[in-house]
Amino acid sequence: MGYFAIHRGARISARKVRPLADLIRGKSADAALKILRYQPQRGARMLEKVLKSALANAEDLRAPNLHRLTVIDARVDQGPIMKRMRPHARGMASVIKKRMSHIRVELE
C-alpha cells in the first residue's frame, strides 16, 4: 500500500521538473529530501513540498517504519496550458503558452 501526494496545476513546465524527479526515484525519503534541499532549481522546492506532503500523509495514516519509506514513483505530467497573445510586428500576434504540470510522489 503506497502513500502519495499530488500537486495539480503547478505553475512550472513539466520538462523543468522531470530531471529532478529522476534524481529521487528509488531513493529513501530522507535521502531524497537531502538531495532536493541542495538543488538550486525552483522545481526542486515544489517537488520537496510534495514529498513532505506524502510523508505527512503516511504519518497521518499511521504507516509503520516512517524512516524506511522509499520513493517508488515520482511522476511529473503535463497539466493545462494557458494561452496568451503578444503583439508582434506588422499587426500580427504570437501565442505565449504558460504551461502547468501535475507533480505526483508515491512512497512505500
C-alpha positions, 0 to 999 in steps of 0.5 A: 500500500503506497502513500502519495501526494499530488500537486495539480496545476503547478505553475512550472513546465513539466520538462523543468521538473522531470530531471529532478524527479529522476534524481529521487526515484528509488531513493529513501525519503530522507535521502531524497529530501537531502538531495532536493534541499541542495538543488538550486532549481525552483522545481526542486522546492515544489517537488520537496513540498510534495514529498513532505506532503506524502510523508505527512500523509503516511504519518497521518495514516499511521504507516509503520517504519516512517524512516524506511519509506522509499520513493517508488514513483515520482511522476511529473505530467503535463497539466493545462496550458494557458494561452496568451497573445503578444503583439508582434510586428506588422499587426500580427500576434504570437501565442505565449503558452504558460504551461502547468504540470501535475507533480505526483510522489508515491512512497512505500 
